[in-house]
């Protein structure tokens, strides 16, 4: 479950500063970046997560 992530989707939706604005209210104080989300997905797809079932992994900076 990704949190606010600093991607181009916000600018394409007409709010280019949204990720930074919303990210300021996240406990870590910033939006995530796509690499942080990808690292979590890579882990879930790896053998290291082979015993993980039916879970939601929050990659949201503490929300």
CHARMM internal coordinates of N, CA and C (Angstrom, degrees):
IC EDIT
DIST 1 N 1 CA 1.4410
DIST 1 CA 1 C 1.5224
ANGL 1 N 1 CA 1 C 108.02
DIST 1 C 2 N 1.3148
ANGL 1 CA 1 C 2 N 117.73
DIHE 1 N 1 CA 1 C 2 N 95.24
DIST 2 N 2 CA 1.4592
ANGL 1 C 2 N 2 CA 119.98
DIHE 1 CA 1 C 2 N 2 CA -177.96
DIST 2 CA 2 C 1.5202
ANGL 2 N 2 CA 2 C 112.08
DIHE 1 C 2 N 2 CA 2 C -73.82
DIST 2 C 3 N 1.3029
ANGL 2 CA 2 C 3 N 115.04
DIHE 2 N 2 CA 2 C 3 N 144.97
DIST 3 N 3 CA 1.4547
ANGL 2 C 3 N 3 CA 120.94
DIHE 2 CA 2 C 3 N 3 CA 174.05
DIST 3 CA 3 C 1.5212
ANGL 3 N 3 CA 3 C 109.78
DIHE 2 C 3 N 3 CA 3 C -88.88
DIST 3 C 4 N 1.3095
ANGL 3 CA 3 C 4 N 116.00
DIHE 3 N 3 CA 3 C 4 N -163.59
DIST 4 N 4 CA 1.4593
ANGL 3 C 4 N 4 CA 120.86
DIHE 3 CA 3 C 4 N 4 CA 177.82
DIST 4 CA 4 C 1.5204
ANGL 4 N 4 CA 4 C 108.73
DIHE 3 C 4 N 4 CA 4 C -59.95
DIST 4 C 5 N 1.3101
ANGL 4 CA 4 C 5 N 115.34
DIHE 4 N 4 CA 4 C 5 N 125.96
DIST 5 N 5 CA 1.4610
ANGL 4 C 5 N 5 CA 121.54
DIHE 4 CA 4 C 5 N 5 CA -175.69
DIST 5 CA 5 C 1.5204
ANGL 5 N 5 CA 5 C 109.05
DIHE 4 C 5 N 5 CA 5 C -124.70
DIST 5 C 6 N 1.3105
ANGL 5 CA 5 C 6 N 115.90
DIHE 5 N 5 CA 5 C 6 N 137.94
DIST 6 N 6 CA 1.4618
ANGL 5 C 6 N 6 CA 122.27
DIHE 5 CA 5 C 6 N 6 CA -177.23
DIST 6 CA 6 C 1.5264
ANGL 6 N 6 CA 6 C 109.91
DIHE 5 C 6 N 6 CA 6 C -79.21
DIST 6 C 7 N 1.3355
ANGL 6 CA 6 C 7 N 115.20
DIHE 6 N 6 CA 6 C 7 N 89.22
DIST 7 N 7 CA 1.4639
ANGL 6 C 7 N 7 CA 121.92
DIHE 6 CA 6 C 7 N 7 CA 178.19
DIST 7 CA 7 C 1.5204
ANGL 7 N 7 CA 7 C 109.07
DIHE 6 C 7 N 7 CA 7 C -128.67
DIST 7 C 8 N 1.3064
ANGL 7 CA 7 C 8 N 116.33
DIHE 7 N 7 CA 7 C 8 N 177.81
DIST 8 N 8 CA 1.4644
ANGL 7 C 8 N 8 CA 120.98
DIHE 7 CA 7 C 8 N 8 CA -179.40
DIST 8 CA 8 C 1.5273
ANGL 8 N 8 CA 8 C 113.19
DIHE 7 C 8 N 8 CA 8 C -76.29
DIST 8 C 9 N 1.3223
ANGL 8 CA 8 C 9 N 117.56
DIHE 8 N 8 CA 8 C 9 N -8.02
DIST 9 N 9 CA 1.4686
ANGL 8 C 9 N 9 CA 119.80
DIHE 8 CA 8 C 9 N 9 CA -177.58
DIST 9 CA 9 C 1.5362
ANGL 9 N 9 CA 9 C 111.74
DIHE 8 C 9 N 9 CA 9 C -59.32
DIST 9 C 10 N 1.3236
ANGL 9 CA 9 C 10 N 116.41
DIHE 9 N 9 CA 9 C 10 N -34.07
DIST 10 N 10 CA 1.4654
ANGL 9 C 10 N 10 CA 120.06
DIHE 9 CA 9 C 10 N 10 CA -178.90
DIST 10 CA 10 C 1.5288
ANGL 10 N 10 CA 10 C 111.07
DIHE 9 C 10 N 10 CA 10 C -67.97
DIST 10 C 11 N 1.3162
ANGL 10 CA 10 C 11 N 117.14
DIHE 10 N 10 CA 10 C 11 N -44.16
DIST 11 N 11 CA 1.4669
ANGL 10 C 11 N 11 CA 120.76
DIHE 10 CA 10 C 11 N 11 CA 178.12
DIST 11 CA 11 C 1.5276
ANGL 11 N 11 CA 11 C 110.61
DIHE 10 C 11 N 11 CA 11 C -64.67
DIST 11 C 12 N 1.3227
ANGL 11 CA 11 C 12 N 116.37
DIHE 11 N 11 CA 11 C 12 N -41.29
DIST 12 N 12 CA 1.4762
ANGL 11 C 12 N 12 CA 119.94
DIHE 11 CA 11 C 12 N 12 CA 179.32
DIST 12 CA 12 C 1.5197
ANGL 12 N 12 CA 12 C 111.50
DIHE 11 C 12 N 12 CA 12 C -65.24
DIST 12 C 13 N 1.3398
ANGL 12 CA 12 C 13 N 117.16
DIHE 12 N 12 CA 12 C 13 N -25.17
DIST 13 N 13 CA 1.4632
ANGL 12 C 13 N 13 CA 121.03
DIHE 12 CA 12 C 13 N 13 CA 177.86
DIST 13 CA 13 C 1.5251
ANGL 13 N 13 CA 13 C 111.77
DIHE 12 C 13 N 13 CA 13 C -88.68
DIST 13 C 14 N 1.3315
ANGL 13 CA 13 C 14 N 116.82
DIHE 13 N 13 CA 13 C 14 N 2.01
DIST 14 N 14 CA 1.4634
ANGL 13 C 14 N 14 CA 120.53
DIHE 13 CA 13 C 14 N 14 CA 176.55
DIST 14 CA 14 C 1.5134
ANGL 14 N 14 CA 14 C 115.06
DIHE 13 C 14 N 14 CA 14 C 95.85
DIST 14 C 15 N 1.3384
ANGL 14 CA 14 C 15 N 118.33
DIHE 14 N 14 CA 14 C 15 N 4.77
DIST 15 N 15 CA 1.4643
ANGL 14 C 15 N 15 CA 121.98
DIHE 14 CA 14 C 15 N 15 CA 179.37
DIST 15 CA 15 C 1.5279
ANGL 15 N 15 CA 15 C 110.33
DIHE 14 C 15 N 15 CA 15 C -127.34
DIST 15 C 16 N 1.3231
ANGL 15 CA 15 C 16 N 118.20
DIHE 15 N 15 CA 15 C 16 N 75.56
DIST 16 N 16 CA 1.4668
ANGL 15 C 16 N 16 CA 119.70
DIHE 15 CA 15 C 16 N 16 CA -174.65
DIST 16 CA 16 C 1.5306
ANGL 16 N 16 CA 16 C 114.92
DIHE 15 C 16 N 16 CA 16 C -61.66
DIST 16 C 17 N 1.3179
ANGL 16 CA 16 C 17 N 119.57
DIHE 16 N 16 CA 16 C 17 N -25.99
DIST 17 N 17 CA 1.4617
ANGL 16 C 17 N 17 CA 121.44
DIHE 16 CA 16 C 17 N 17 CA -179.57
DIST 17 CA 17 C 1.5143
ANGL 17 N 17 CA 17 C 114.79
DIHE 16 C 17 N 17 CA 17 C -96.11
DIST 17 C 18 N 1.3295
ANGL 17 CA 17 C 18 N 117.37
DIHE 17 N 17 CA 17 C 18 N 6.98
DIST 18 N 18 CA 1.4674
ANGL 17 C 18 N 18 CA 120.96
DIHE 17 CA 17 C 18 N 18 CA -173.73
DIST 18 CA 18 C 1.5271
ANGL 18 N 18 CA 18 C 113.06
DIHE 17 C 18 N 18 CA 18 C -60.28
DIST 18 C 19 N 1.3140
ANGL 18 CA 18 C 19 N 118.65
DIHE 18 N 18 CA 18 C 19 N -45.47
DIST 19 N 19 CA 1.4716
ANGL 18 C 19 N 19 CA 120.32
DIHE 18 CA 18 C 19 N 19 CA -176.83
DIST 19 CA 19 C 1.5269
ANGL 19 N 19 CA 19 C 110.85
DIHE 18 C 19 N 19 CA 19 C -59.06
DIST 19 C 20 N 1.3141
ANGL 19 CA 19 C 20 N 117.47
DIHE 19 N 19 CA 19 C 20 N -42.66
DIST 20 N 20 CA 1.4664
ANGL 19 C 20 N 20 CA 120.72
DIHE 19 CA 19 C 20 N 20 CA 179.43
DIST 20 CA 20 C 1.5312
ANGL 20 N 20 CA 20 C 111.09
DIHE 19 C 20 N 20 CA 20 C -68.80
DIST 20 C 21 N 1.3317
ANGL 20 CA 20 C 21 N 115.95
DIHE 20 N 20 CA 20 C 21 N -40.49
DIST 21 N 21 CA 1.4688
ANGL 20 C 21 N 21 CA 120.05
DIHE 20 CA 20 C 21 N 21 CA -179.60
DIST 21 CA 21 C 1.5240
ANGL 21 N 21 CA 21 C 111.35
DIHE 20 C 21 N 21 CA 21 C -64.45
DIST 21 C 22 N 1.3163
ANGL 21 CA 21 C 22 N 116.83
DIHE 21 N 21 CA 21 C 22 N -49.32
DIST 22 N 22 CA 1.4581
ANGL 21 C 22 N 22 CA 121.13
DIHE 21 CA 21 C 22 N 22 CA -179.66
DIST 22 CA 22 C 1.5319
ANGL 22 N 22 CA 22 C 110.43
DIHE 21 C 22 N 22 CA 22 C -70.88
DIST 22 C 23 N 1.3150
ANGL 22 CA 22 C 23 N 116.63
DIHE 22 N 22 CA 22 C 23 N -38.22
DIST 23 N 23 CA 1.4560
ANGL 22 C 23 N 23 CA 121.18
DIHE 22 CA 22 C 23 N 23 CA -179.79
DIST 23 CA 23 C 1.5130
ANGL 23 N 23 CA 23 C 113.69
DIHE 22 C 23 N 23 CA 23 C -60.15
DIST 23 C 24 N 1.3158
ANGL 23 CA 23 C 24 N 117.43
DIHE 23 N 23 CA 23 C 24 N -27.37
DIST 24 N 24 CA 1.4620
ANGL 23 C 24 N 24 CA 120.89
DIHE 23 CA 23 C 24 N 24 CA 178.78
DIST 24 CA 24 C 1.5256
ANGL 24 N 24 CA 24 C 111.95
DIHE 23 C 24 N 24 CA 24 C -63.87
DIST 24 C 25 N 1.3309
ANGL 24 CA 24 C 25 N 117.75
DIHE 24 N 24 CA 24 C 25 N -24.01
DIST 25 N 25 CA 1.4674
ANGL 24 C 25 N 25 CA 120.76
DIHE 24 CA 24 C 25 N 25 CA -179.68
DIST 25 CA 25 C 1.5326
ANGL 25 N 25 CA 25 C 112.96
DIHE 24 C 25 N 25 CA 25 C -92.58
DIST 25 C 26 N 1.3084
ANGL 25 CA 25 C 26 N 117.04
DIHE 25 N 25 CA 25 C 26 N -2.79
DIST 26 N 26 CA 1.4714
ANGL 25 C 26 N 26 CA 122.08
DIHE 25 CA 25 C 26 N 26 CA 176.99
DIST 26 CA 26 C 1.5308
ANGL 26 N 26 CA 26 C 107.60
DIHE 25 C 26 N 26 CA 26 C -76.05
DIST 26 C 27 N 1.3342
ANGL 26 CA 26 C 27 N 118.99
DIHE 26 N 26 CA 26 C 27 N 142.41
DIST 27 N 27 CA 1.4673
ANGL 26 C 27 N 27 CA 119.77
DIHE 26 CA 26 C 27 N 27 CA 179.93
DIST 27 CA 27 C 1.5259
ANGL 27 N 27 CA 27 C 115.01
DIHE 26 C 27 N 27 CA 27 C -50.73
DIST 27 C 28 N 1.3206
ANGL 27 CA 27 C 28 N 118.81
DIHE 27 N 27 CA 27 C 28 N -34.67
DIST 28 N 28 CA 1.4633
ANGL 27 C 28 N 28 CA 120.15
DIHE 27 CA 27 C 28 N 28 CA 176.77
DIST 28 CA 28 C 1.5265
ANGL 28 N 28 CA 28 C 112.56
DIHE 27 C 28 N 28 CA 28 C -78.60
DIST 28 C 29 N 1.3361
ANGL 28 CA 28 C 29 N 117.10
DIHE 28 N 28 CA 28 C 29 N -7.28
DIST 29 N 29 CA 1.4637
ANGL 28 C 29 N 29 CA 121.84
DIHE 28 CA 28 C 29 N 29 CA 172.63
DIST 29 CA 29 C 1.5094
ANGL 29 N 29 CA 29 C 116.35
DIHE 28 C 29 N 29 CA 29 C 80.60
DIST 29 C 30 N 1.3134
ANGL 29 CA 29 C 30 N 117.74
DIHE 29 N 29 CA 29 C 30 N 14.43
DIST 30 N 30 CA 1.4603
ANGL 29 C 30 N 30 CA 120.21
DIHE 29 CA 29 C 30 N 30 CA -178.99
DIST 30 CA 30 C 1.5258
ANGL 30 N 30 CA 30 C 109.49
DIHE 29 C 30 N 30 CA 30 C -160.20
DIST 30 C 31 N 1.3383
ANGL 30 CA 30 C 31 N 116.79
DIHE 30 N 30 CA 30 C 31 N 161.13
DIST 31 N 31 CA 1.4570
ANGL 30 C 31 N 31 CA 118.65
DIHE 30 CA 30 C 31 N 31 CA 173.67
DIST 31 CA 31 C 1.5219
ANGL 31 N 31 CA 31 C 109.76
DIHE 30 C 31 N 31 CA 31 C -76.11
DIST 31 C 32 N 1.3004
ANGL 31 CA 31 C 32 N 116.00
DIHE 31 N 31 CA 31 C 32 N 161.37
DIST 32 N 32 CA 1.4531
ANGL 31 C 32 N 32 CA 120.15
DIHE 31 CA 31 C 32 N 32 CA 174.80
DIST 32 CA 32 C 1.5132
ANGL 32 N 32 CA 32 C 110.09
DIHE 31 C 32 N 32 CA 32 C -76.80
DIST 32 C 33 N 1.3062
ANGL 32 CA 32 C 33 N 115.74
DIHE 32 N 32 CA 32 C 33 N 168.45
DIST 33 N 33 CA 1.4610
ANGL 32 C 33 N 33 CA 118.75
DIHE 32 CA 32 C 33 N 33 CA 172.86
DIST 33 CA 33 C 1.5264
ANGL 33 N 33 CA 33 C 108.26
DIHE 32 C 33 N 33 CA 33 C -116.79
DIST 33 C 34 N 1.3141
ANGL 33 CA 33 C 34 N 117.16
DIHE 33 N 33 CA 33 C 34 N 157.65
DIST 34 N 34 CA 1.4639
ANGL 33 C 34 N 34 CA 120.31
DIHE 33 CA 33 C 34 N 34 CA -174.89
DIST 34 CA 34 C 1.5300
ANGL 34 N 34 CA 34 C 113.94
DIHE 33 C 34 N 34 CA 34 C -55.75
DIST 34 C 35 N 1.3189
ANGL 34 CA 34 C 35 N 118.12
DIHE 34 N 34 CA 34 C 35 N -32.72
DIST 35 N 35 CA 1.4668
ANGL 34 C 35 N 35 CA 120.61
DIHE 34 CA 34 C 35 N 35 CA -179.88
DIST 35 CA 35 C 1.5309
ANGL 35 N 35 CA 35 C 110.32
DIHE 34 C 35 N 35 CA 35 C -64.85
DIST 35 C 36 N 1.3315
ANGL 35 CA 35 C 36 N 117.50
DIHE 35 N 35 CA 35 C 36 N -37.74
DIST 36 N 36 CA 1.4701
ANGL 35 C 36 N 36 CA 120.27
DIHE 35 CA 35 C 36 N 36 CA 178.81
DIST 36 CA 36 C 1.5231
ANGL 36 N 36 CA 36 C 111.31
DIHE 35 C 36 N 36 CA 36 C -63.94
DIST 36 C 37 N 1.3139
ANGL 36 CA 36 C 37 N 116.92
DIHE 36 N 36 CA 36 C 37 N -38.72
DIST 37 N 37 CA 1.4600
ANGL 36 C 37 N 37 CA 120.84
DIHE 36 CA 36 C 37 N 37 CA 177.67
DIST 37 CA 37 C 1.5286
ANGL 37 N 37 CA 37 C 109.17
DIHE 36 C 37 N 37 CA 37 C -68.90
DIST 37 C 38 N 1.3191
ANGL 37 CA 37 C 38 N 117.19
DIHE 37 N 37 CA 37 C 38 N -44.00
DIST 38 N 38 CA 1.4585
ANGL 37 C 38 N 38 CA 121.77
DIHE 37 CA 37 C 38 N 38 CA -179.72
DIST 38 CA 38 C 1.5267
ANGL 38 N 38 CA 38 C 111.72
DIHE 37 C 38 N 38 CA 38 C -61.66
DIST 38 C 39 N 1.3273
ANGL 38 CA 38 C 39 N 117.55
DIHE 38 N 38 CA 38 C 39 N -36.78
DIST 39 N 39 CA 1.4663
ANGL 38 C 39 N 39 CA 120.34
DIHE 38 CA 38 C 39 N 39 CA 178.50
DIST 39 CA 39 C 1.5279
ANGL 39 N 39 CA 39 C 110.79
DIHE 38 C 39 N 39 CA 39 C -62.00
DIST 39 C 40 N 1.3186
ANGL 39 CA 39 C 40 N 116.98
DIHE 39 N 39 CA 39 C 40 N -40.03
DIST 40 N 40 CA 1.4669
ANGL 39 C 40 N 40 CA 120.53
DIHE 39 CA 39 C 40 N 40 CA 178.57
DIST 40 CA 40 C 1.5205
ANGL 40 N 40 CA 40 C 110.67
DIHE 39 C 40 N 40 CA 40 C -66.64
DIST 40 C 41 N 1.3223
ANGL 40 CA 40 C 41 N 117.31
DIHE 40 N 40 CA 40 C 41 N -42.60
DIST 41 N 41 CA 1.4595
ANGL 40 C 41 N 41 CA 121.07
DIHE 40 CA 40 C 41 N 41 CA 178.69
DIST 41 CA 41 C 1.5319
ANGL 41 N 41 CA 41 C 110.20
DIHE 40 C 41 N 41 CA 41 C -64.20
DIST 41 C 42 N 1.3228
ANGL 41 CA 41 C 42 N 116.40
DIHE 41 N 41 CA 41 C 42 N -42.58
DIST 42 N 42 CA 1.4716
ANGL 41 C 42 N 42 CA 120.94
DIHE 41 CA 41 C 42 N 42 CA 178.56
DIST 42 CA 42 C 1.5226
ANGL 42 N 42 CA 42 C 110.33
DIHE 41 C 42 N 42 CA 42 C -59.62
DIST 42 C 43 N 1.3274
ANGL 42 CA 42 C 43 N 116.33
DIHE 42 N 42 CA 42 C 43 N -43.02
DIST 43 N 43 CA 1.4681
ANGL 42 C 43 N 43 CA 119.29
DIHE 42 CA 42 C 43 N 43 CA 178.11
DIST 43 CA 43 C 1.5219
ANGL 43 N 43 CA 43 C 111.05
DIHE 42 C 43 N 43 CA 43 C -62.31
DIST 43 C 44 N 1.3396
ANGL 43 CA 43 C 44 N 117.03
DIHE 43 N 43 CA 43 C 44 N -45.01
DIST 44 N 44 CA 1.4649
ANGL 43 C 44 N 44 CA 119.76
DIHE 43 CA 43 C 44 N 44 CA -179.84
DIST 44 CA 44 C 1.5256
ANGL 44 N 44 CA 44 C 112.22
DIHE 43 C 44 N 44 CA 44 C -61.68
DIST 44 C 45 N 1.3209
ANGL 44 CA 44 C 45 N 116.94
DIHE 44 N 44 CA 44 C 45 N -31.17
DIST 45 N 45 CA 1.4598
ANGL 44 C 45 N 45 CA 120.72
DIHE 44 CA 44 C 45 N 45 CA 179.97
DIST 45 CA 45 C 1.5280
ANGL 45 N 45 CA 45 C 113.11
DIHE 44 C 45 N 45 CA 45 C -84.51
DIST 45 C 46 N 1.3194
ANGL 45 CA 45 C 46 N 116.38
DIHE 45 N 45 CA 45 C 46 N -7.88
DIST 46 N 46 CA 1.4545
ANGL 45 C 46 N 46 CA 120.28
DIHE 45 CA 45 C 46 N 46 CA -175.13
DIST 46 CA 46 C 1.5344
ANGL 46 N 46 CA 46 C 111.86
DIHE 45 C 46 N 46 CA 46 C -88.98
DIST 46 C 47 N 1.3161
ANGL 46 CA 46 C 47 N 116.88
DIHE 46 N 46 CA 46 C 47 N 163.96
DIST 47 N 47 CA 1.4647
ANGL 46 C 47 N 47 CA 121.08
DIHE 46 CA 46 C 47 N 47 CA 175.01
DIST 47 CA 47 C 1.5306
ANGL 47 N 47 CA 47 C 112.67
DIHE 46 C 47 N 47 CA 47 C -61.89
DIST 47 C 48 N 1.3295
ANGL 47 CA 47 C 48 N 117.50
DIHE 47 N 47 CA 47 C 48 N -21.87
DIST 48 N 48 CA 1.4651
ANGL 47 C 48 N 48 CA 120.65
DIHE 47 CA 47 C 48 N 48 CA -179.74
DIST 48 CA 48 C 1.5317
ANGL 48 N 48 CA 48 C 111.76
DIHE 47 C 48 N 48 CA 48 C -66.60
DIST 48 C 49 N 1.3176
ANGL 48 CA 48 C 49 N 117.39
DIHE 48 N 48 CA 48 C 49 N -18.40
DIST 49 N 49 CA 1.4669
ANGL 48 C 49 N 49 CA 121.21
DIHE 48 CA 48 C 49 N 49 CA 178.24
DIST 49 CA 49 C 1.5289
ANGL 49 N 49 CA 49 C 110.87
DIHE 48 C 49 N 49 CA 49 C -106.79
DIST 49 C 50 N 1.3183
ANGL 49 CA 49 C 50 N 117.00
DIHE 49 N 49 CA 49 C 50 N 22.42
DIST 50 N 50 CA 1.4618
ANGL 49 C 50 N 50 CA 120.72
DIHE 49 CA 49 C 50 N 50 CA -173.10
DIST 50 CA 50 C 1.5268
ANGL 50 N 50 CA 50 C 114.25
DIHE 49 C 50 N 50 CA 50 C -64.10
DIST 50 C 51 N 1.3150
ANGL 50 CA 50 C 51 N 118.19
DIHE 50 N 50 CA 50 C 51 N -20.15
DIST 51 N 51 CA 1.4633
ANGL 50 C 51 N 51 CA 120.70
DIHE 50 CA 50 C 51 N 51 CA -179.48
DIST 51 CA 51 C 1.5323
ANGL 51 N 51 CA 51 C 112.08
DIHE 50 C 51 N 51 CA 51 C -101.57
DIST 51 C 52 N 1.3062
ANGL 51 CA 51 C 52 N 116.80
DIHE 51 N 51 CA 51 C 52 N 6.80
DIST 52 N 52 CA 1.4672
ANGL 51 C 52 N 52 CA 121.81
DIHE 51 CA 51 C 52 N 52 CA 178.93
DIST 52 CA 52 C 1.5185
ANGL 52 N 52 CA 52 C 107.75
DIHE 51 C 52 N 52 CA 52 C -88.76
DIST 52 C 53 N 1.3389
ANGL 52 CA 52 C 53 N 115.63
DIHE 52 N 52 CA 52 C 53 N 124.29
DIST 53 N 53 CA 1.4585
ANGL 52 C 53 N 53 CA 120.42
DIHE 52 CA 52 C 53 N 53 CA 178.03
DIST 53 CA 53 C 1.5220
ANGL 53 N 53 CA 53 C 109.36
DIHE 52 C 53 N 53 CA 53 C -139.64
DIST 53 C 54 N 1.3045
ANGL 53 CA 53 C 54 N 116.44
DIHE 53 N 53 CA 53 C 54 N 143.39
DIST 54 N 54 CA 1.4489
ANGL 53 C 54 N 54 CA 121.86
DIHE 53 CA 53 C 54 N 54 CA 172.74
DIST 54 CA 54 C 1.5151
ANGL 54 N 54 CA 54 C 115.41
DIHE 53 C 54 N 54 CA 54 C 54.76
DIST 54 C 55 N 1.3271
ANGL 54 CA 54 C 55 N 117.40
DIHE 54 N 54 CA 54 C 55 N 37.75
DIST 55 N 55 CA 1.4567
ANGL 54 C 55 N 55 CA 120.59
DIHE 54 CA 54 C 55 N 55 CA -178.38
DIST 55 CA 55 C 1.5239
ANGL 55 N 55 CA 55 C 110.14
DIHE 54 C 55 N 55 CA 55 C -118.93
DIST 55 C 56 N 1.3024
ANGL 55 CA 55 C 56 N 115.51
DIHE 55 N 55 CA 55 C 56 N 153.09
DIST 56 N 56 CA 1.4594
ANGL 55 C 56 N 56 CA 121.33
DIHE 55 CA 55 C 56 N 56 CA 172.00
DIST 56 CA 56 C 1.5180
ANGL 56 N 56 CA 56 C 106.36
DIHE 55 C 56 N 56 CA 56 C -107.57
DIST 56 C 57 N 1.3147
ANGL 56 CA 56 C 57 N 116.22
DIHE 56 N 56 CA 56 C 57 N 120.76
DIST 57 N 57 CA 1.4564
ANGL 56 C 57 N 57 CA 121.82
DIHE 56 CA 56 C 57 N 57 CA 178.67
DIST 57 CA 57 C 1.5297
ANGL 57 N 57 CA 57 C 107.58
DIHE 56 C 57 N 57 CA 57 C -95.38
DIST 57 C 58 N 1.3128
ANGL 57 CA 57 C 58 N 116.10
DIHE 57 N 57 CA 57 C 58 N 111.59
DIST 58 N 58 CA 1.4672
ANGL 57 C 58 N 58 CA 120.85
DIHE 57 CA 57 C 58 N 58 CA 178.84
DIST 58 CA 58 C 1.5187
ANGL 58 N 58 CA 58 C 109.58
DIHE 57 C 58 N 58 CA 58 C -81.98
DIST 58 C 59 N 1.3135
ANGL 58 CA 58 C 59 N 115.95
DIHE 58 N 58 CA 58 C 59 N 117.40
DIST 59 N 59 CA 1.4570
ANGL 58 C 59 N 59 CA 122.82
DIHE 58 CA 58 C 59 N 59 CA 175.73
DIST 59 CA 59 C 1.5186
ANGL 59 N 59 CA 59 C 104.40
DIHE 58 C 59 N 59 CA 59 C -117.64
DIST 59 C 60 N 1.3396
ANGL 59 CA 59 C 60 N 114.00
DIHE 59 N 59 CA 59 C 60 N 74.70
DIST 60 N 60 CA 1.4647
ANGL 59 C 60 N 60 CA 119.04
DIHE 59 CA 59 C 60 N 60 CA -167.33
DIST 60 CA 60 C 1.5145
ANGL 60 N 60 CA 60 C 114.10
DIHE 59 C 60 N 60 CA 60 C -133.36
DIST 60 C 61 N 1.3001
ANGL 60 CA 60 C 61 N 118.50
DIHE 60 N 60 CA 60 C 61 N 10.98
DIST 61 N 61 CA 1.4588
ANGL 60 C 61 N 61 CA 120.15
DIHE 60 CA 60 C 61 N 61 CA 178.01
DIST 61 CA 61 C 1.5108
ANGL 61 N 61 CA 61 C 114.08
DIHE 60 C 61 N 61 CA 61 C 73.07
DIST 61 C 62 N 1.3160
ANGL 61 CA 61 C 62 N 117.22
DIHE 61 N 61 CA 61 C 62 N 16.06
DIST 62 N 62 CA 1.4546
ANGL 61 C 62 N 62 CA 120.81
DIHE 61 CA 61 C 62 N 62 CA 175.51
DIST 62 CA 62 C 1.5134
ANGL 62 N 62 CA 62 C 115.50
DIHE 61 C 62 N 62 CA 62 C 109.62
DIST 62 C 63 N 1.3176
ANGL 62 CA 62 C 63 N 118.51
DIHE 62 N 62 CA 62 C 63 N 2.83
DIST 63 N 63 CA 1.4734
ANGL 62 C 63 N 63 CA 119.53
DIHE 62 CA 62 C 63 N 63 CA 177.26
DIST 63 CA 63 C 1.4971
ANGL 63 N 63 CA 63 C 110.72
DIHE 62 C 63 N 63 CA 63 C -82.45
END
COOR INIT
IC SEED 1 N 1 CA 1 C
IC BUILD
